[in-house]
Amino acid sequence: MWNEYVLKRQTLENLSEVSGLSKRQLSRQIKKIASEKSVVFNSVSEPNKEVVVVMDVTGFEEFGVMVFRSWTDRKNLLWYFVRSETIEDYIYGLGHLESLGYKIYAVVCDGKRWLPETLDSMGYKVQTCQFHLVKTVTRCLTRKPELPAGQELRSLILKLKYFDEKTFENELKNWYEKWKVFLQEKTTNPFNNRWQFTHKRIRSAYRAIIIAKPYLFTFEKHERLDITKTTNTLDGSFSHLKQKVNTHRGINSETKKKMIETILSIPSKQKKQKRPTE
């Protein structure tokens, strides 16, 4: 019954038609099954297992779930529930995996402020998700920037996935040289007579790119490690996860957590493995 409810998205009404039980009876049984399941780390000791770890958090109303996934074999190695996305939790998770014997060749993350820098300082090879950067720049500029400088910067960032590092740096440098005087324009606030930069949103978009730039092409520098340049392997899983959970409205937090844990524990179809050689 639990697997039908969670994995096949059968509602209480669907299950009631099949089982002959009332929705109230089924609800009690589901809660009982959920209460007997424990929410634990999905982590098994695998000494010297070589992995590229993709990590991210997805949020629900009451909590978030932080997931550490092996890009090497498309397997969720570890997850736990968090109140918010913190650098400390990411570091704890990586340390937990290493304590189980995993050899982490590289880490792919969403570019949370100071996370790539912190992981880099700890000796990890870090790849910032290119897709997350595109979304960040789009939030600053909107999908249809009004000013030519914003239009050109958005056009540039949308081509990021097609660029190698050298081409991207040249394109970004050319854009900045063209618009650097424009970016320095200032406006006086009439309410307090203090100046501020006129084009703050374009400046914010450019700054986001500059901060992320050192970690955008790690995959290119270490081709033999087969590092993915996005967190899409998790983003797709998160979308699938939310679709299943949101089928069941009104369930309590603990039942929701047990559902999430059940879904995350299902093995994905593995890709052909490519052994890291660095």
Secondary structure, DSSP 8 states (H G I E B T S, - for coil): -HHHHHTS---HHHHHHHH---HHHHHHHHHHHHHHS---------TT-EEEEEEEEEE-SS-EEEEEEETTTTEEEEEEEESS--HHHHHHHHHHHHHTT-EEEEEEE---TTHHHHHHHTT--EEE-HHHHHHHHHHHH-SS-SSHHHHHHHHHHHTGGG--HHHHHHHHHHHHHHHHHHHT-EEE-TTT--EEETTHHHHHHHHHHHHHGGGSSHHHHTGGG---SSSHHHHHHHHHHHHHHHTSTT--HHHHHHHHHHHHTS------------
